[in-house]
Amino acid sequence: MTLLLALPMWRAGSGCLWALPIECTGATQVVNGNDTLFFFSGSIDITSKWGDVDWHSIETGEVETNIETQYNLDEGGYYIQKGSMVSAPFYVFHYTAPTDLVLSAETECGSTILHLKGDTKPYIYTRLDGTQGSYARACSIDYNALAWNTEEWVDSAATVASTLRPVFMLPALYGPTPIKLCYDQTVREALGMDSACVEIDVPIDSIKAVKMQLMSLATTRGKEGEKSNERNRPTSQELIASSEYSGPLEVAFYSNPTPAAQFYKWSIYHSTELIVTRNDKDIRYTFSEPGSYRVVCAVNNATCASDSMEVTVAVAESYLAVPNVFTPNGDGKNDEFRVAYRSLRDFHIWVYNRWGKLVYESTDPAKGWDGNINGRPAAEGAYFYVVRAMGTDAAKNASFMMKASYNKKKLNADESVLGIYQMSGDINLLRGK
């Protein structure tokens, strides 16, 4: 028998099927490429919109004539014909859920392999041209993936959409998690069925992969936003890579590993020179000398190779500058005589009046003279200061050039001597308004 395909009813290969001239009861329609599939859970009843038509079976070639409604139609491919009008083919399946699915997981360092035993075969049907069509059953896989939330590892829901098959590849698992595979969700929901899933729990002793999140917390000096005469001081605990900080800089480093980590290796480089190695989970280190440092941490276990991270810590060169005027009038501006400094390891300042009497002395560069002597306001005018300081970039055996006293006014060291400061001069006290 010659089949006449009426093009106004079906455009083959267009990627879009025109509406089929049939009505289905208790079925859900699925478009699979250019093919239309119907899934039924009970009786398979299909009615022609053209009235009585001829029903053609693609598999057997049998024809049933002058029938409007088919009850309990067998599974397979069909098309209907009325005179010269021929519908697009459609494929009928009685939906049944597999009952023998068993899920198991095989964890690796870089991936997770899921094995699904049971009937995972796709639906197969024969087209008009004799080729075979295949519709893979859809499924989704839900599990917990560890995610870093700025402070700790937390469970983060993850979903992978796929089709039923014997083997699935998932990302590596870093912590224990339940895994749930649900299948045929769209079809089952359309047919009024409950969801169908198979589940397993992956315990902690099955986890092999390791991961880490390096965190560095500096020992702060003063409060963030607080006015200070120390330049580049660390005021925020979380270090920012490539930013320079005034030394000495004490930093606590935390590896924050995932549960399967067993071994730790810390390496600290000053420029390219390896200066420290440690094997603790977390470490603390004080950076004294100026320069750029790389702090590298690697974590691993007996099975999986290292996951590593690094952070850059930069310590600024020393700096010292002394003002020549201050105005202790209580207006909140320049009320104290303070030096501006950075990366000092030793400091001493003396302030004398015009008769050589010591009126102020301090070994803390963060503090300053408030312009009082024995609790009473000092007279306006010029005072003489002597400052001796050693920067963190000075040689370990460095020493000051001469004795500091009011009588030795020329105390400045040779400027070629790195990190050594011997300074003296006048500071003007002006109260004003």
C-alpha positions as CSV (number, residue, x, y, z in Angstrom):
1,M,0.0,0.0,0.0
2,T,1.4,3.4,-0.9
3,L,1.3,6.0,1.9
4,L,0.5,9.6,1.1
5,L,2.0,12.1,3.6
6,A,0.0,15.3,3.6
7,L,2.6,18.0,4.2
8,P,0.1,20.4,5.7
9,M,-0.3,17.9,8.5
10,W,3.4,17.2,9.2
11,R,6.7,18.8,8.4
12,A,9.4,16.2,8.7
13,G,12.8,17.4,9.8
14,S,11.6,20.9,10.6
15,G,12.2,20.4,14.3
16,C,8.6,21.2,15.0
17,L,5.6,18.9,14.7
18,W,2.2,20.4,13.8
19,A,-0.6,19.3,16.2
20,L,-1.6,15.7,15.7
21,P,-5.3,15.1,14.7
22,I,-5.8,12.9,17.8
23,E,-7.0,13.2,21.4
24,C,-5.5,11.0,24.1
25,T,-7.0,10.1,27.5
26,G,-4.8,9.4,30.5
27,A,-1.6,10.1,28.6
28,T,1.3,12.5,28.6
29,Q,3.0,13.6,25.4
30,V,6.7,13.8,25.0
31,V,8.5,15.4,22.0
32,N,11.7,13.5,21.2
33,G,13.4,15.4,18.3
34,N,10.9,15.2,15.5
35,D,9.0,12.3,17.0
36,T,6.0,12.5,19.3
37,L,5.6,9.9,22.0
38,F,2.7,9.1,24.3
39,F,3.0,7.4,27.6
40,F,0.1,5.8,29.4
41,S,-0.2,4.3,32.8
42,G,-3.6,2.6,32.4
43,S,-5.7,2.0,29.4
44,I,-4.5,3.5,26.1
45,D,-7.4,5.3,24.5
46,I,-6.8,7.5,21.4
47,T,-9.6,9.2,19.4
48,S,-9.3,10.6,15.9
49,K,-10.3,14.2,15.3
50,W,-11.1,13.3,11.7
51,G,-13.8,10.8,12.7
52,D,-13.6,7.3,11.3
53,V,-10.1,6.8,9.9
54,D,-7.7,4.0,9.0
55,W,-5.2,3.1,11.8
56,H,-1.8,2.0,10.5
57,S,0.7,0.1,12.6
58,I,4.3,0.9,11.6
59,E,5.8,-2.3,13.1
60,T,3.3,-4.8,11.7
61,G,1.9,-3.0,8.7
62,E,-1.6,-3.9,9.8
63,V,-4.5,-1.6,9.1
64,E,-7.7,-1.2,11.0
65,T,-10.3,0.7,8.9
66,N,-13.2,3.0,9.7
67,I,-12.5,3.4,13.5
68,E,-12.7,6.6,15.4
69,T,-11.4,5.6,18.8
70,Q,-8.9,2.9,19.7
71,Y,-9.2,1.4,23.2
72,N,-6.3,-0.3,24.8
73,L,-4.0,0.3,21.8
74,D,-1.0,-1.9,21.8
75,E,2.5,-0.3,22.2
76,G,4.2,0.7,19.0
77,G,4.2,3.3,16.2
78,Y,1.1,4.5,14.4
79,Y,-0.3,7.0,11.9
80,I,-3.9,7.6,10.8
81,Q,-5.2,8.2,7.3
82,K,-8.5,9.6,5.9
83,G,-8.6,9.6,2.2
84,S,-5.5,11.5,1.0
85,M,-4.8,13.0,4.4
86,V,-2.1,11.2,6.4
87,S,-1.1,12.2,9.9
88,A,2.4,12.4,11.3
89,P,3.5,9.1,13.0
90,F,3.2,8.8,16.8
91,Y,4.5,6.2,19.2
92,V,2.6,4.7,22.1
93,F,4.2,3.2,25.3
94,H,2.7,1.8,28.4
95,Y,4.7,3.4,31.2
96,T,6.2,1.1,33.8
97,A,8.8,1.9,36.3
98,P,11.9,-0.3,36.8
99,T,11.8,-2.2,40.1
100,D,15.3,-3.5,40.2
101,L,17.5,-0.4,40.3
102,V,20.4,-0.5,42.7
103,L,22.7,2.5,43.2
104,S,26.3,2.5,44.4
105,A,29.2,5.0,44.5
106,E,32.9,4.8,43.9
107,T,34.8,7.8,45.1
108,E,38.0,9.0,43.5
109,C,40.4,11.9,44.0
110,G,39.0,13.9,41.1
111,S,35.6,12.4,40.5
112,T,32.8,10.2,41.8
113,I,31.6,7.2,39.7
114,L,27.9,6.2,40.3
115,H,26.9,2.7,39.2
116,L,23.2,2.0,38.5
117,K,22.3,-1.7,38.2
118,G,19.0,-2.7,36.7
119,D,16.8,-1.8,33.7
120,T,18.2,1.5,32.4
121,K,17.4,0.8,28.7
122,P,15.8,3.6,26.7
123,Y,12.5,3.2,24.9
124,I,13.1,2.0,21.3
125,Y,10.6,2.5,18.4
126,T,10.7,2.0,14.6
127,R,10.0,5.0,12.3
128,L,8.2,5.0,9.0
129,D,11.5,5.0,7.1
130,G,12.7,1.9,9.0
131,T,15.2,3.7,11.2
132,Q,15.0,3.2,14.9
133,G,14.3,6.0,17.4
134,S,15.5,6.0,21.0
135,Y,14.1,7.9,24.0
136,A,16.4,7.8,27.1
137,R,14.6,8.0,30.4
138,A,15.4,11.3,32.2
139,C,16.7,11.4,35.7
140,S,18.2,13.8,38.2
141,I,20.9,13.2,40.9
142,D,20.8,15.2,44.1
143,Y,23.7,15.3,46.6
144,N,25.6,17.6,48.9
145,A,28.7,19.4,47.6
146,L,30.9,21.2,50.2
147,A,31.1,24.9,49.6
148,W,33.2,27.5,51.4
149,N,31.0,30.3,52.9
150,T,33.9,32.7,53.9
151,E,34.3,31.0,57.4
152,E,33.7,27.3,57.1
153,W,32.8,24.5,54.8
154,V,29.0,23.9,54.5
155,D,26.7,21.5,52.7
156,S,25.6,23.0,49.4
157,A,22.8,21.2,47.5
158,A,23.8,20.1,44.0
159,T,21.8,18.6,41.2
160,V,22.9,16.9,38.0
161,A,20.4,16.3,35.2
162,S,21.0,13.2,33.1
163,T,19.4,10.1,31.6
164,L,19.2,6.6,33.0
165,R,22.4,4.7,32.2
166,P,24.6,2.2,34.0
167,V,27.4,4.7,34.9
168,F,27.4,8.4,35.9
169,M,30.4,10.7,36.4
170,L,30.0,13.3,39.2
171,P,32.5,15.8,40.6
172,A,34.7,14.7,43.5
173,L,33.0,14.4,46.9
174,Y,34.8,16.1,49.8
175,G,32.4,15.1,52.6
176,P,29.8,12.5,53.5
177,T,26.5,12.9,51.6
178,P,23.3,11.2,50.7
179,I,22.8,10.6,47.0
180,K,19.3,10.4,45.5
181,L,18.6,9.5,41.9
182,C,15.0,10.1,40.8
183,Y,13.8,9.1,37.4
184,D,11.0,9.7,34.9
185,Q,9.9,12.7,37.0
186,T,8.1,14.6,34.3
187,V,6.3,11.6,32.9
188,R,5.3,10.3,36.4
189,E,4.0,13.7,37.5
190,A,1.9,14.1,34.3
191,L,0.4,10.7,34.9
192,G,-0.4,11.5,38.5
193,M,2.3,9.2,40.0
194,D,4.5,9.8,43.0
195,S,8.2,10.3,42.4
196,A,10.4,7.2,42.0
197,C,13.9,7.4,43.5
198,V,16.8,5.2,44.6
199,E,19.1,6.4,47.4
200,I,22.5,5.7,49.0
201,D,24.6,7.3,51.7
202,V,28.3,7.9,51.1
203,P,30.0,7.7,54.6
204,I,33.0,9.8,55.7
205,D,35.3,6.8,55.5
206,S,34.6,6.5,51.8
207,I,35.7,10.0,51.0
208,K,39.2,10.3,49.4
209,A,39.3,13.8,47.8
210,V,40.9,16.7,49.7
211,K,40.4,20.4,49.4
212,M,41.4,23.4,51.4
213,Q,40.7,27.1,51.8
214,L,43.7,29.2,53.0
215,M,42.8,32.0,55.4
216,S,45.3,34.5,56.8
217,L,44.5,36.6,59.9
218,A,46.9,39.4,60.9
219,T,47.5,40.6,64.4
220,T,46.0,44.1,64.1
221,R,47.4,47.3,65.6
222,G,44.7,49.7,66.6
223,K,41.2,49.9,65.3
224,E,40.1,50.1,61.7
225,G,39.4,53.7,60.8
226,E,41.2,55.0,63.9
227,K,43.7,57.9,63.2
228,S,47.2,56.7,63.5
229,N,50.7,57.9,62.8
230,E,51.8,54.4,61.7
231,R,51.6,54.0,58.0
232,N,50.3,50.8,56.4
233,R,49.5,49.3,59.7
234,P,47.3,46.1,59.6
235,T,43.8,47.1,60.7
236,S,41.9,44.3,59.1
237,Q,42.4,40.6,60.0
238,E,42.0,39.3,56.4
239,L,45.1,40.0,54.4
240,I,44.9,41.3,50.9
241,A,47.4,39.8,48.5
242,S,50.0,42.2,47.2
243,S,49.2,44.9,49.7
244,E,52.2,46.2,51.8
245,Y,52.0,46.2,55.6
246,S,54.1,47.9,58.2
247,G,56.2,45.3,60.0
248,P,56.9,43.4,62.1
249,L,53.7,41.6,61.0
250,E,52.4,38.6,62.9
251,V,50.0,36.5,60.9
252,A,48.0,33.3,61.7
253,F,47.5,31.0,58.8
254,Y,44.6,28.4,58.7
255,S,44.5,25.6,56.1
256,N,40.7,24.9,56.6
257,P,40.9,21.4,55.1
258,T,38.0,19.2,54.1
259,P,37.5,16.0,56.3
260,A,39.7,13.6,54.3
261,A,42.9,15.7,54.7
262,Q,45.7,14.1,56.8
263,F,49.0,15.8,56.0
264,Y,50.0,19.4,55.7
265,K,53.0,21.2,54.3
266,W,53.6,24.9,54.7
267,S,56.4,26.7,52.8
268,I,57.3,30.3,53.3
269,Y,59.4,32.0,50.7
270,H,61.1,35.4,51.0
271,S,61.4,36.4,47.4
272,T,62.6,33.1,45.9
273,E,64.4,31.8,49.0
274,L,62.6,29.1,51.0
275,I,62.9,30.3,54.7
276,V,60.4,28.2,56.6
277,T,58.7,24.8,56.3
278,R,56.2,23.4,58.7
279,N,53.8,20.4,58.9
280,D,51.1,21.6,61.3
281,K,47.5,22.1,60.3
282,D,47.7,25.8,61.1
283,I,50.7,28.0,61.7
284,R,51.6,31.5,63.0
285,Y,54.6,33.5,61.7
286,T,56.0,36.9,62.2
287,F,57.4,38.7,59.2
288,S,60.1,41.1,60.2
289,E,62.2,42.0,57.3
290,P,60.7,44.1,54.5
291,G,60.0,42.4,51.2
292,S,57.5,40.1,49.4
293,Y,56.7,36.7,50.9
294,R,54.8,33.7,49.4
295,V,53.1,31.5,51.9
296,V,52.1,28.1,50.3
297,C,50.1,25.4,51.9
298,A,49.4,21.9,50.5
299,V,47.1,19.3,52.0
300,N,46.8,15.6,51.0
301,N,46.3,12.1,52.4
302,A,47.7,8.7,51.7
303,T,45.5,8.3,48.6
304,C,45.0,11.7,46.9
305,A,47.6,14.2,45.9
306,S,47.8,17.7,47.3
307,D,45.4,20.5,46.9
308,S,47.3,23.7,47.5
309,M,46.8,27.4,47.8
310,E,49.1,30.4,48.4
311,V,48.9,34.0,49.6
312,T,51.3,36.9,49.1
313,V,52.4,38.9,52.1
314,A,54.3,42.2,51.5
315,V,56.1,44.0,54.4
316,A,57.0,47.6,53.7
317,E,60.4,49.2,54.2
318,S,61.0,51.3,57.3
319,Y,60.1,54.9,57.3
320,L,60.4,57.8,59.8
321,A,59.5,61.4,59.5
322,V,59.3,64.2,62.2
323,P,57.0,67.2,61.9
324,N,58.2,70.7,62.8
325,V,55.1,72.1,64.4
326,F,52.1,70.9,66.4
327,T,49.0,72.8,67.8
328,P,47.7,71.3,71.1
329,N,44.6,73.5,71.2
330,G,42.0,70.8,71.5
331,D,40.5,71.2,68.0
332,G,41.3,67.5,67.1
333,K,43.8,68.5,64.5
334,N,47.6,68.1,65.1
335,D,47.1,68.2,68.8
336,E,50.1,66.0,69.6
337,F,53.7,65.9,68.6
338,R,53.9,62.6,66.8
339,V,56.3,61.1,64.3
340,A,55.1,59.4,61.2
341,Y,56.6,55.9,61.0
342,R,56.5,52.4,59.4
343,S,58.2,49.1,60.1
344,L,60.2,50.1,63.2
345,R,61.6,47.6,65.7
346,D,63.2,50.1,68.1
347,F,62.3,53.7,68.9
348,H,63.2,56.4,71.4
349,I,62.4,60.1,71.5
350,W,63.4,62.9,73.8
351,V,62.0,66.5,73.9
352,Y,63.9,69.3,75.6
353,N,63.0,72.9,76.3
354,R,65.2,75.8,75.4
355,W,67.3,75.4,78.6
356,G,68.0,71.7,77.9
357,K,65.5,70.3,80.4
358,L,63.9,67.0,79.4
359,V,60.1,67.6,79.1
360,Y,59.0,64.5,77.3
361,E,60.4,61.0,76.6
362,S,58.8,57.9,75.0
363,T,59.8,54.5,73.5
364,D,56.4,54.1,71.7
365,P,56.2,55.6,68.3
366,A,52.4,55.3,68.3
367,K,52.2,57.8,71.2
368,G,52.9,61.5,71.1
369,W,53.5,64.5,73.4
370,D,50.3,66.4,74.2
371,G,52.1,69.7,74.9
372,N,51.8,69.4,78.7
373,I,54.5,69.4,81.3
374,N,53.6,67.7,84.6
375,G,50.0,68.1,83.7
376,R,50.1,71.8,82.9
377,P,50.2,73.4,79.4
378,A,53.7,74.0,78.2
379,A,54.6,77.5,76.9
380,E,54.5,78.2,73.2
381,G,57.7,78.3,71.3
382,A,60.5,76.1,70.0
383,Y,61.5,72.8,71.6
384,F,64.3,70.5,70.7
385,Y,63.8,66.8,69.9
386,V,66.1,63.9,69.6
387,V,64.9,60.7,67.9
388,R,66.7,57.4,67.6
389,A,65.0,54.5,65.8
390,M,65.9,51.2,64.2
391,G,63.9,49.9,61.2
392,T,63.1,46.2,60.6
393,D,65.2,46.5,57.5
394,A,68.3,47.4,59.5
395,A,71.1,44.8,59.9
396,K,70.7,42.6,62.9
397,N,73.9,43.8,64.4
398,A,73.3,47.4,63.5
399,S,74.1,50.1,66.1
400,F,73.6,53.8,66.5
401,M,76.4,56.1,65.4
402,M,76.7,58.3,68.4
403,K,75.3,59.0,71.8
404,A,71.9,60.8,71.9
405,S,71.9,63.9,74.1
406,Y,70.8,67.5,74.0
407,N,74.4,68.6,73.5
408,K,74.8,66.4,70.3
409,K,72.6,68.2,67.7
410,K,74.1,66.5,64.7
411,L,72.7,63.0,65.2
412,N,71.6,62.1,61.7
413,A,73.2,58.8,60.6
414,D,74.8,58.3,57.2
415,E,71.8,58.0,54.9
416,S,73.4,55.0,53.2
417,V,73.0,53.0,56.4
418,L,69.6,51.2,55.8
419,G,67.0,51.4,58.5
420,I,69.0,53.4,61.1
421,Y,67.5,56.8,62.1
422,Q,69.2,59.3,64.3
423,M,67.4,62.7,64.0
424,S,67.2,65.9,65.8
425,G,65.7,69.3,65.3
426,D,63.2,71.9,66.5
427,I,59.5,71.4,67.0
428,N,57.4,74.5,67.4
429,L,54.5,74.4,69.8
430,L,51.7,76.8,68.7
431,R,48.3,76.9,70.5
432,G,46.4,79.4,68.4
433,K,42.6,78.9,67.8
